[in-house]
């Protein structure tokens, strides 16, 4: 299994500023530690040895915190010179990797996926890019994903609307630096529109379903919910 991961932690966190006004989202406090602490602990338990933090907004806070404590895994930093979009932040982090194969996770989402099983799924399907999918009920905050259940191939992304039940993108990906570099992408771009949507049209993306704990702290309600679960 690949032991490297890119953590996308450069967002502005505008929806969370009413309760966390002066910090990047990944540094939102949960008890004695920031959210990033729990995310890095999860990655360590899943066998990740090296995490590359792709930073932007208030990056100095993240770097200072990481340098002030003993972390359970090796951490490197890349800082966007300007906002590069969800995809640009990934490309900017690729040179910090030691190898080719990589997981990518959102720095404001905790999704308790078994990364070894996800990795095996990715390799078995010989996919250039696999997504971890979370089953959800009665939701309208996320877009939904259509899956060919016999092949586990993603066939469509649907816009945000109320769904009684469905699958959402859980924000964990398994791919390779070589694949991303082969796409000849611009410096600034949206990962969703420039990589995921064309990948679906080409029939190249696969979805690994994991019905495990999931929380996205991007809004105050879910941030409060995360405190109750992750802080023990």
Backbone as CSV, one residue per row, in Angstrom:
resi,resn,N_x,N_y,N_z,CA_x,CA_y,CA_z,C_x,C_y,C_z
1,UNK,0.838,-1.210,0.000,0.000,0.000,0.000,0.866,1.250,0.000
2,UNK,0.457,2.217,-0.755,1.183,3.486,-0.728,1.104,4.113,0.665
3,UNK,2.173,4.746,1.065,2.273,5.310,2.421,2.278,6.830,2.420
4,UNK,1.941,7.455,1.282,1.955,8.912,1.201,0.563,9.469,0.948
5,UNK,0.371,10.686,1.443,-0.943,11.313,1.330,-0.781,12.827,1.201
6,UNK,-1.562,13.420,0.325,-1.671,14.876,0.248,-2.915,15.298,1.019
7,UNK,-2.770,16.259,1.906,-3.891,16.797,2.680,-4.186,18.201,2.175
8,UNK,-5.373,18.396,1.631,-5.754,19.702,1.080,-6.262,20.590,2.207
9,UNK,-5.430,21.532,2.623,-5.743,22.351,3.800,-5.521,23.830,3.535
10,UNK,-5.833,24.283,2.324,-5.576,25.672,1.979,-6.806,26.539,1.832
11,UNK,-7.992,25.982,2.157,-9.238,26.715,1.944,-9.440,27.884,2.893
12,UNK,-10.318,28.795,2.494,-10.584,29.999,3.294,-11.514,29.736,4.472
13,UNK,-12.389,28.752,4.361,-13.286,28.442,5.467,-14.310,29.524,5.762
14,UNK,-14.865,30.123,4.721,-15.759,31.262,4.918,-17.026,30.895,5.685
15,UNK,-17.563,29.703,5.486,-18.814,29.324,6.154,-18.612,29.045,7.638
16,UNK,-17.362,28.859,8.047,-17.083,28.525,9.445,-16.631,29.748,10.249
17,UNK,-16.506,30.895,9.601,-15.923,32.053,10.277,-16.789,32.622,11.393
18,UNK,-18.059,32.298,11.399,-18.908,32.791,12.481,-18.511,32.189,13.827
19,UNK,-17.874,31.016,13.806,-17.450,30.377,15.059,-15.928,30.207,15.155
20,UNK,-15.242,30.219,14.011,-13.780,30.134,13.988,-13.296,31.238,13.055
21,UNK,-13.049,32.412,13.604,-12.847,33.599,12.771,-11.407,33.826,12.343
22,UNK,-10.445,33.299,13.063,-9.056,33.695,12.838,-8.129,32.521,12.558
23,UNK,-8.705,31.419,12.046,-7.900,30.230,11.800,-8.313,29.576,10.475
24,UNK,-7.381,28.873,9.832,-7.799,28.040,8.699,-8.651,26.893,9.215
25,UNK,-9.482,26.326,8.365,-10.427,25.298,8.823,-9.739,24.119,9.512
26,UNK,-8.626,23.698,8.985,-7.975,22.526,9.575,-7.470,22.788,10.991
27,UNK,-7.364,24.082,11.368,-6.908,24.427,12.712,-8.066,24.763,13.654
28,UNK,-9.286,24.529,13.226,-10.443,24.748,14.102,-10.294,23.881,15.352
29,UNK,-10.391,24.476,16.539,-10.135,23.701,17.759,-11.244,22.722,18.104
30,UNK,-10.823,21.513,18.462,-11.716,20.490,19.002,-11.104,20.046,20.316
31,UNK,-11.610,20.545,21.416,-10.989,20.267,22.698,-9.615,20.901,22.758
32,UNK,-8.614,20.129,23.135,-7.255,20.650,23.305,-6.481,20.704,21.996
33,UNK,-7.017,20.114,20.935,-6.275,19.990,19.691,-7.063,20.573,18.521
34,UNK,-6.369,20.955,17.450,-7.077,21.363,16.238,-7.572,20.139,15.473
35,UNK,-8.497,20.369,14.560,-9.045,19.277,13.753,-7.938,18.501,13.048
36,UNK,-6.906,19.189,12.587,-5.816,18.539,11.871,-5.156,17.448,12.699
37,UNK,-5.096,17.636,14.018,-4.511,16.629,14.891,-5.223,15.288,14.726
38,UNK,-6.538,15.317,14.728,-7.318,14.080,14.623,-7.183,13.467,13.229
39,UNK,-7.075,14.314,12.218,-6.902,13.816,10.862,-5.547,13.134,10.700
40,UNK,-4.493,13.720,11.240,-3.169,13.115,11.147,-3.087,11.831,11.961
41,UNK,-3.758,11.783,13.101,-3.814,10.544,13.880,-4.488,9.434,13.081
42,UNK,-5.563,9.778,12.396,-6.253,8.802,11.551,-5.324,8.285,10.455
43,UNK,-4.640,9.189,9.767,-3.748,8.782,8.684,-2.639,7.870,9.204
44,UNK,-2.096,8.205,10.360,-1.056,7.370,10.965,-1.593,5.971,11.260
45,UNK,-2.766,5.876,11.854,-3.350,4.567,12.181,-3.642,3.758,10.922
46,UNK,-3.875,4.440,9.814,-4.157,3.762,8.554,-2.894,3.383,7.774
47,UNK,-1.738,3.682,8.340,-0.495,3.245,7.717,0.212,4.281,6.876
48,UNK,-0.241,5.535,6.922,0.427,6.595,6.175,1.682,7.034,6.931
49,UNK,2.800,7.115,6.215,4.075,7.511,6.822,4.452,8.957,6.514
50,UNK,3.911,9.504,5.423,4.307,10.852,4.990,3.075,11.595,4.497
51,UNK,2.769,12.726,5.125,1.654,13.572,4.714,2.197,14.903,4.207
52,UNK,1.776,15.278,3.008,2.130,16.576,2.446,0.934,17.501,2.632
53,UNK,1.104,18.544,3.426,0.019,19.489,3.667,0.061,20.572,2.606
54,UNK,-0.982,20.647,1.794,-1.110,21.676,0.770,-1.828,22.858,1.397
55,UNK,-1.090,23.938,1.644,-1.580,25.054,2.451,-1.756,26.319,1.623
56,UNK,-2.533,27.245,2.171,-2.737,28.542,1.552,-3.060,29.568,2.616
57,UNK,-4.347,29.743,2.906,-4.830,30.733,3.853,-4.253,30.486,5.248
58,UNK,-3.592,31.492,5.822,-3.003,31.432,7.159,-2.117,30.195,7.344
59,UNK,-1.338,29.894,6.323,-0.490,28.700,6.345,0.495,28.713,7.512
60,UNK,0.933,29.918,7.917,1.928,30.004,8.984,1.411,29.416,10.291
61,UNK,0.098,29.489,10.523,-0.464,28.897,11.742,-0.311,27.383,11.729
62,UNK,-0.564,26.769,10.573,-0.465,25.315,10.461,0.985,24.873,10.635
63,UNK,1.892,25.558,9.954,3.301,25.179,10.025,3.833,25.348,11.445
64,UNK,3.471,26.445,12.093,3.922,26.689,13.465,3.418,25.610,14.418
65,UNK,2.147,25.239,14.277,1.597,24.198,15.157,2.293,22.867,14.919
66,UNK,2.478,22.488,13.662,3.125,21.211,13.357,4.546,21.163,13.902
67,UNK,5.238,22.286,13.856,6.612,22.324,14.348,6.699,22.388,15.868
68,UNK,5.577,22.623,16.524,5.588,22.784,17.980,5.308,21.485,18.735
69,UNK,4.853,20.450,18.030,4.496,19.203,18.717,5.155,18.017,18.018
70,UNK,5.130,16.884,18.698,5.629,15.645,18.101,4.489,14.975,17.348
71,UNK,4.629,14.855,16.042,3.590,14.268,15.202,3.852,12.780,14.992
72,UNK,2.806,11.991,14.731,2.977,10.546,14.599,3.501,10.103,13.239
73,UNK,3.683,11.040,12.298,4.169,10.713,10.963,4.945,11.905,10.417
74,UNK,5.666,11.671,9.349,6.433,12.767,8.736,5.481,13.705,8.007
75,UNK,5.695,15.009,8.184,4.846,16.009,7.543,5.714,16.973,6.748
76,UNK,5.299,17.232,5.496,5.930,18.251,4.658,4.891,19.317,4.331
77,UNK,5.359,20.472,3.880,4.444,21.579,3.595,4.688,22.126,2.192
78,UNK,3.597,22.438,1.500,3.672,23.255,0.298,2.659,24.379,0.480
79,UNK,3.042,25.590,0.098,2.186,26.761,0.301,1.891,27.392,-1.054
80,UNK,0.614,27.531,-1.377,0.216,28.173,-2.625,0.635,29.644,-2.615
81,UNK,1.261,30.131,-3.666,1.601,31.542,-3.734,0.372,32.432,-3.875
82,UNK,-0.714,31.846,-4.374,-2.025,32.477,-4.500,-3.033,31.341,-4.595
83,UNK,-4.330,31.607,-4.375,-5.308,30.522,-4.465,-5.279,29.846,-5.838
84,UNK,-5.073,28.539,-5.846,-4.916,27.792,-7.098,-6.101,26.883,-7.409
85,UNK,-7.140,26.918,-6.562,-8.267,26.017,-6.777,-7.982,24.649,-6.179
86,UNK,-9.008,23.813,-6.107,-8.852,22.490,-5.488,-7.853,21.627,-6.246
87,UNK,-7.805,21.783,-7.559,-6.865,20.993,-8.344,-5.467,21.552,-8.325
88,UNK,-5.353,22.871,-8.415,-4.036,23.489,-8.397,-3.274,23.212,-7.119
89,UNK,-4.002,23.141,-6.001,-3.357,22.818,-4.729,-2.760,21.425,-4.725
90,UNK,-3.409,20.496,-5.427,-2.880,19.133,-5.530,-1.609,19.121,-6.377
91,UNK,-1.673,19.739,-7.558,-0.499,19.755,-8.440,0.694,20.422,-7.772
92,UNK,0.412,21.495,-7.018,1.486,22.218,-6.344,2.174,21.346,-5.296
93,UNK,1.457,20.346,-4.768,2.008,19.479,-3.718,2.748,18.268,-4.277
94,UNK,2.553,17.926,-5.539,3.133,16.702,-6.093,4.657,16.633,-5.972
95,UNK,5.406,17.724,-6.199,6.872,17.613,-6.090,7.367,17.225,-4.701
96,UNK,6.554,17.397,-3.674,6.975,17.049,-2.311,6.850,15.559,-2.027
97,UNK,6.190,14.820,-2.907,6.052,13.381,-2.715,7.371,12.676,-2.991
98,UNK,7.590,11.560,-2.311,8.785,10.752,-2.541,8.549,9.705,-3.622
99,UNK,7.277,9.293,-3.765,6.944,8.271,-4.743,5.864,8.737,-5.700
100,UNK,5.315,7.807,-6.453,4.314,8.119,-7.473,2.885,7.935,-6.969
101,UNK,2.659,6.892,-6.178,1.304,6.550,-5.737,0.926,7.379,-4.521
102,UNK,-0.348,7.802,-4.454,-0.719,8.735,-3.382,-2.206,8.671,-3.070
103,UNK,-2.539,8.884,-1.815,-3.897,9.204,-1.387,-4.011,10.726,-1.328
104,UNK,-5.219,11.225,-1.513,-5.509,12.650,-1.343,-6.716,12.762,-0.422
105,UNK,-6.640,13.606,0.605,-7.765,13.786,1.520,-8.026,15.268,1.726
106,UNK,-9.266,15.599,2.027,-9.638,16.974,2.359,-9.248,17.277,3.798
107,UNK,-8.681,18.451,4.013,-8.219,18.817,5.342,-9.307,19.255,6.297
108,UNK,-10.562,19.320,5.830,-11.676,19.678,6.719,-12.692,18.545,6.837
109,UNK,-12.286,17.336,6.438,-13.189,16.184,6.451,-12.527,15.002,7.145
110,UNK,-13.294,14.339,8.000,-12.829,13.111,8.650,-13.728,11.980,8.159
111,UNK,-13.160,11.061,7.395,-13.905,9.941,6.833,-13.115,8.689,7.184
112,UNK,-13.666,7.841,8.041,-12.935,6.722,8.629,-12.870,5.530,7.667
113,UNK,-12.238,5.752,6.539,-12.105,4.728,5.508,-10.927,3.812,5.829
114,UNK,-11.084,2.525,5.573,-9.992,1.564,5.671,-9.115,1.768,4.428
115,UNK,-8.006,2.466,4.589,-7.197,2.827,3.424,-6.550,1.626,2.753
116,UNK,-6.212,0.588,3.517,-5.632,-0.608,2.907,-6.652,-1.289,1.998
117,UNK,-7.898,-1.391,2.451,-8.953,-1.990,1.630,-9.247,-1.119,0.411
118,UNK,-9.243,0.185,0.610,-9.466,1.116,-0.491,-8.345,0.988,-1.519
119,UNK,-7.118,0.864,-1.044,-5.971,0.700,-1.928,-6.095,-0.584,-2.756
120,UNK,-6.509,-1.672,-2.103,-6.687,-2.946,-2.808,-7.767,-2.819,-3.877
121,UNK,-8.840,-2.127,-3.554,-9.916,-1.888,-4.513,-9.378,-1.132,-5.730
122,UNK,-8.621,-0.086,-5.472,-8.059,0.737,-6.537,-7.180,-0.092,-7.466
123,UNK,-6.334,-0.913,-6.881,-5.427,-1.721,-7.687,-6.178,-2.808,-8.446
124,UNK,-7.174,-3.407,-7.818,-7.925,-4.472,-8.479,-8.651,-3.970,-9.722
125,UNK,-9.115,-2.709,-9.669,-9.843,-2.143,-10.804,-8.925,-1.455,-11.808
126,UNK,-7.615,-1.432,-11.515,-6.639,-0.808,-12.403,-7.108,0.581,-12.838
127,UNK,-7.583,1.306,-11.840,-8.150,2.631,-12.090,-7.085,3.710,-11.958
128,UNK,-7.114,4.733,-12.821,-6.192,5.846,-12.622,-6.582,6.727,-11.437
129,UNK,-7.874,6.668,-11.062,-8.370,7.507,-9.970,-9.606,6.870,-9.350
130,UNK,-9.543,6.594,-8.061,-10.677,6.021,-7.334,-11.129,6.981,-6.248
131,UNK,-12.431,6.980,-5.971,-13.029,7.849,-4.958,-13.629,7.002,-3.854
132,UNK,-13.497,7.445,-2.612,-14.195,6.825,-1.493,-15.562,7.481,-1.365
133,UNK,-16.612,6.680,-1.375,-17.985,7.174,-1.373,-18.670,6.842,-0.061
134,UNK,-19.456,7.779,0.429,-20.187,7.620,1.684,-21.686,7.523,1.412
135,UNK,-22.358,6.448,1.847,-23.823,6.410,1.739,-24.443,7.400,2.724
136,UNK,-25.423,8.178,2.246,-26.079,9.182,3.082,-27.592,9.082,2.913
137,UNK,-28.308,9.547,3.923,-29.767,9.615,3.873,-30.231,11.062,4.101
138,UNK,-31.247,11.441,3.373,-31.909,12.745,3.529,-30.884,13.887,3.592
139,UNK,-30.298,14.165,2.457,-29.267,15.206,2.399,-29.503,16.116,1.200
140,UNK,-29.066,17.371,1.363,-29.103,18.312,0.248,-27.843,19.184,0.183
141,UNK,-26.928,18.950,1.094,-25.697,19.741,1.156,-24.651,19.267,0.147
142,UNK,-24.776,18.016,-0.304,-23.788,17.428,-1.193,-24.432,16.997,-2.501
143,UNK,-23.625,16.990,-3.570,-24.054,16.353,-4.793,-24.029,14.839,-4.616
144,UNK,-24.760,14.146,-5.447,-24.795,12.688,-5.344,-24.061,12.050,-6.519
145,UNK,-23.702,10.795,-6.343,-22.915,10.063,-7.333,-23.669,8.824,-7.766
146,UNK,-23.703,8.606,-9.063,-24.340,7.421,-9.628,-23.273,6.379,-9.912
147,UNK,-23.538,5.140,-9.477,-22.538,4.081,-9.548,-23.121,2.870,-10.258
148,UNK,-22.364,2.312,-11.180,-22.701,1.014,-11.767,-22.283,-0.043,-10.754
149,UNK,-23.241,-0.586,-10.032,-22.918,-1.443,-8.891,-22.234,-2.742,-9.300
150,UNK,-22.445,-3.206,-10.522,-21.808,-4.454,-10.949,-20.316,-4.256,-11.194
151,UNK,-19.936,-3.059,-11.657,-18.536,-2.778,-11.954,-17.894,-1.831,-10.946
152,UNK,-18.720,-1.189,-10.109,-18.252,-0.148,-9.180,-17.656,1.044,-9.925
153,UNK,-18.096,1.247,-11.142,-17.629,2.380,-11.944,-18.591,3.547,-11.776
154,UNK,-18.050,4.749,-11.598,-18.879,5.946,-11.456,-19.384,6.362,-12.831
155,UNK,-20.696,6.532,-12.949,-21.289,6.854,-14.249,-21.807,8.280,-14.336
156,UNK,-21.986,8.954,-13.188,-22.470,10.337,-13.250,-22.297,11.025,-11.907
157,UNK,-22.086,12.351,-11.976,-22.158,13.229,-10.816,-23.426,14.060,-10.954
158,UNK,-24.195,14.175,-9.883,-25.420,14.961,-9.905,-25.271,16.187,-9.011
159,UNK,-25.845,17.284,-9.429,-25.771,18.535,-8.680,-26.473,18.399,-7.322
160,UNK,-26.163,19.342,-6.421,-26.790,19.348,-5.102,-28.302,19.505,-5.234
161,UNK,-29.032,18.618,-4.598,-30.479,18.706,-4.474,-30.879,17.721,-3.380
162,UNK,-32.076,17.834,-2.888,-32.480,16.932,-1.812,-32.545,15.505,-2.331
163,UNK,-31.914,14.589,-1.598,-31.959,13.164,-1.919,-32.410,12.402,-0.685
164,UNK,-33.334,11.505,-0.865,-33.774,10.646,0.239,-32.629,9.748,0.684
165,UNK,-31.892,9.227,-0.286,-30.687,8.453,0.010,-29.795,8.425,-1.227
166,UNK,-28.520,8.213,-1.007,-27.604,8.179,-2.138,-26.166,8.119,-1.672
167,UNK,-25.247,8.217,-2.626,-23.819,8.199,-2.357,-23.237,9.581,-2.597
168,UNK,-22.321,9.994,-1.728,-21.635,11.271,-1.925,-20.129,11.039,-2.026
169,UNK,-19.452,12.000,-2.593,-17.998,11.992,-2.626,-17.484,12.299,-1.226
170,UNK,-16.792,11.342,-0.611,-16.316,11.513,0.757,-15.017,12.284,0.878
171,UNK,-14.446,12.709,-0.253,-13.249,13.546,-0.187,-11.956,12.808,0.061
172,UNK,-11.919,11.495,-0.234,-10.670,10.731,-0.180,-10.476,10.084,-1.549
173,UNK,-9.286,10.286,-2.120,-8.985,9.782,-3.453,-7.726,8.912,-3.411
174,UNK,-7.654,7.994,-4.365,-6.426,7.190,-4.558,-6.040,7.322,-6.023
175,UNK,-4.845,7.816,-6.272,-4.418,8.066,-7.640,-2.894,8.022,-7.696
176,UNK,-2.319,8.617,-8.728,-0.865,8.675,-8.858,-0.455,10.036,-9.392
177,UNK,0.743,10.447,-9.042,1.273,11.703,-9.558,1.414,11.625,-11.077
178,UNK,1.816,10.463,-11.588,1.981,10.307,-13.022,0.697,10.537,-13.787
179,UNK,-0.413,10.014,-13.261,-1.702,10.223,-13.929,-2.064,11.700,-13.962
180,UNK,-1.936,12.376,-12.835,-2.310,13.787,-12.779,-1.420,14.633,-13.686
181,UNK,-0.139,14.333,-13.727,0.774,15.089,-14.590,0.481,14.843,-16.067
182,UNK,-0.053,13.680,-16.397,-0.326,13.342,-17.794,-1.490,14.128,-18.371
183,UNK,-2.281,14.776,-17.530,-3.481,15.465,-17.997,-3.200,16.859,-18.546
184,UNK,-1.995,17.344,-18.422,-1.624,18.674,-18.932,-2.581,19.747,-18.427
185,UNK,-2.736,19.801,-17.120,-3.673,20.732,-16.501,-3.027,22.107,-16.299
186,UNK,-3.837,23.158,-16.216,-3.285,24.491,-15.950,-2.859,24.629,-14.495
187,UNK,-2.236,25.745,-14.171,-1.777,25.958,-12.793,-2.947,26.106,-11.835
188,UNK,-3.988,26.803,-12.260,-5.187,27.000,-11.450,-6.347,26.245,-12.082
189,UNK,-7.005,25.410,-11.309,-8.158,24.703,-11.855,-8.940,24.023,-10.737
190,UNK,-10.161,23.665,-11.070,-11.028,22.916,-10.158,-10.832,21.426,-10.402
191,UNK,-10.497,20.695,-9.376,-10.322,19.245,-9.491,-11.610,18.583,-9.960
192,UNK,-12.729,19.114,-9.481,-14.022,18.515,-9.821,-14.333,18.651,-11.311
193,UNK,-14.181,19.853,-11.853,-14.575,20.073,-13.241,-13.499,19.662,-14.247
194,UNK,-12.229,19.755,-13.876,-11.154,19.464,-14.825,-10.669,18.019,-14.780
195,UNK,-10.918,17.307,-13.669,-10.429,15.934,-13.549,-11.578,14.944,-13.362
196,UNK,-12.435,15.188,-12.369,-13.478,14.209,-12.068,-14.517,14.101,-13.184
197,UNK,-15.033,15.216,-13.660,-16.081,15.155,-14.680,-15.589,14.540,-15.991
198,UNK,-14.422,14.936,-16.517,-13.924,14.244,-17.714,-13.630,12.763,-17.461
199,UNK,-13.167,12.440,-16.262,-12.886,11.040,-15.932,-14.127,10.179,-15.962
200,UNK,-15.241,10.731,-15.488,-16.505,10.003,-15.532,-16.952,9.797,-16.978
201,UNK,-16.843,10.849,-17.775,-17.248,10.733,-19.181,-16.422,9.681,-19.926
202,UNK,-15.166,9.537,-19.522,-14.299,8.543,-20.148,-14.467,7.151,-19.543
203,UNK,-15.281,7.038,-18.493,-15.515,5.743,-17.851,-14.325,5.217,-17.080
204,UNK,-13.507,6.129,-16.525,-12.263,5.715,-15.878,-12.278,5.790,-14.353
205,UNK,-13.327,6.320,-13.764,-13.345,6.511,-12.312,-14.142,5.407,-11.626
206,UNK,-13.633,4.963,-10.478,-14.305,3.907,-9.719,-14.585,4.391,-8.301
207,UNK,-15.654,3.852,-7.722,-16.086,4.299,-6.408,-16.084,3.184,-5.381
208,UNK,-15.369,3.418,-4.291,-15.282,2.461,-3.179,-16.227,2.927,-2.080
209,UNK,-17.228,2.132,-1.775,-18.234,2.514,-0.788,-17.752,2.159,0.617
210,UNK,-17.818,3.130,1.511,-17.440,2.914,2.907,-18.495,3.551,3.804
211,UNK,-19.283,2.730,4.460,-20.333,3.243,5.348,-19.776,3.371,6.764
212,UNK,-18.780,4.247,6.894,-18.112,4.489,8.175,-18.303,5.945,8.574
213,UNK,-17.778,6.304,9.744,-18.003,7.655,10.257,-17.478,8.708,9.283
214,UNK,-18.310,9.729,9.058,-17.970,10.817,8.140,-18.446,12.126,8.745
215,UNK,-17.558,13.135,8.732,-17.969,14.469,9.151,-17.152,15.501,8.369
216,UNK,-17.842,16.507,7.894,-17.233,17.633,7.179,-17.477,18.859,8.046
217,UNK,-16.415,19.472,8.569,-16.588,20.562,9.545,-16.788,21.920,8.884
218,UNK,-17.142,21.940,7.610,-17.247,23.192,6.881,-18.359,24.124,7.309
219,UNK,-19.334,23.628,8.067,-20.401,24.485,8.583,-20.459,24.341,10.099
220,UNK,-20.932,25.367,10.824,-20.904,25.339,12.286,-21.599,24.128,12.906
221,UNK,-22.726,23.696,12.335,-23.458,22.575,12.923,-22.620,21.297,12.929
222,UNK,-21.939,21.024,11.818,-21.136,19.808,11.753,-19.826,19.955,12.520
223,UNK,-19.337,21.155,12.619,-18.164,21.405,13.460,-18.478,21.057,14.918
224,UNK,-19.645,21.467,15.387,-20.050,21.133,16.757,-20.246,19.632,16.920
225,UNK,-20.796,18.984,15.889,-21.005,17.543,15.942,-19.669,16.796,16.019
226,UNK,-18.654,17.295,15.311,-17.343,16.665,15.324,-16.728,16.704,16.713
227,UNK,-16.946,17.772,17.418,-16.397,17.878,18.777,-16.893,16.740,19.666
228,UNK,-18.156,16.365,19.499,-18.742,15.333,20.354,-18.215,13.938,20.046
229,UNK,-17.783,13.710,18.804,-17.356,12.388,18.397,-15.835,12.217,18.462
230,UNK,-15.089,13.185,17.941,-13.647,13.028,17.821,-12.906,13.304,19.125
231,UNK,-13.470,14.139,19.986,-12.806,14.465,21.252,-13.219,13.445,22.298
232,UNK,-12.266,12.693,22.802,-12.608,11.668,23.805,-11.798,11.874,25.072
